[in-house]
Amino acid sequence: MTGVRDGGGDIAPAGRTARIATLGEGLLEVGVHPNLGDDVLARGYGGDAANVAVMAARLGASTRLLTRVGDDAAGRLLLDFWGRAGVDLQHVARDAEAPTGLYVNEVDDAGRHQFSFHRAGSAASLLGPADVRDEWFEQLDVLHATGIGLSISATAADAVELAVERARTAGAAISFTVNFRPQLRPDRERLKALARRADVLFLSIEDGRSLLGETDVVEMVAALDAPGAEVIVTQGEEPAWLFAGGESFSIAPPPVLLVDAAGAGDALAGTYLARRYSGAAPAAALTAGVAASSLSCQASGCALGYPTAADVDAAIERLTLVPQTGVLR
């Protein structure tokens, strides 16, 4: 399977099953919501790499995850959820010495969320090059990595970069979500360098402002300097943008009753990759991604609330893709 730097056309026969690998972090979510009783916490499942794998699996892709979890209750809950979602877990290690990371997702009445993470010394942060094995790349279409995977530890960053090299050697394309998190003190240049190597690149408007110092979508994409890549820029409730094959498009998400926007970007990425590597053109993959992202905002719990393929297909009918002119890089 070749990469997608092919002018933005179809990259696979329509209807084939996309084969997607993700690596990085999985976390148990502890939800604090205003509609819960004082003595109740909600359970959810997160971590950007794991979320993408779950969403892609919901869309019918063959997905595999590389991470580490603790040999503890939180780790067992994650493994059970991922397995039921259809994610291949053969390369998820269980660590008897390190705990599974978790985060608290505090949601207010308007659906806005605030995360607090408890991942120091977690099993996922101990991910390293030794975990990256050749058999993980067999018959792979695309490897998806994230800026958080580059940021949670030096060994995890080394594992991500090694995986990218081996995926390239195996003939797979590279997908990357920037997910710039200043509180993790990431290596900015290392992150930008990997972004520029990607065939498919996902960037939120907030990450672009923080990492690149740009406020305009077009200037942001130009600053990335990733020629030939398919670049998707998300803006929350505002239109998402796609730059691919010398063309650009925008698509506005539909109005929704916002319950919890956590994990919406991962839903878009997982859907885009599942559809794109099943033969869809970039514009069609983006439309499906925006539909999935919008639907995910209507449920709580990150990956727990991700929609089905049927839900996504029904929601696509309410969206309108707008070609853009005069804004190309």
Buried (B, 14 or more C-beta within 10 A) or exposed (E): BEBBBBEBEBBBEEEEEBBBBBBBBBBBBBBBBEEEEEEEEBEBBBBBBBBBBBBBBBBBBBBBBBBBBBBBEBBBBBBEBBEEBBBBBEBBBBBEEBBBBBBBBBBEEEBEBEEEBBBEEBBBBBBBEEBBEEEBBEEBBBBBBBBBBBBBBEBBBBBBBBBBEBBBEBEBBBBBBBBBBEEBEBEBEBBBEBBBBBBBBBBBBEBBBBBBEBEEBBBBBBBBEBEBBBBBBBBBEEBBBBBBBEBBBBBBBEEBEBBBBBBBBBBBBBBBBBBBBBBBBBBBBBBBBBBBBBBBBBBBBBBBBBBEBEBBEEBBEEBEBEEBEEBEB
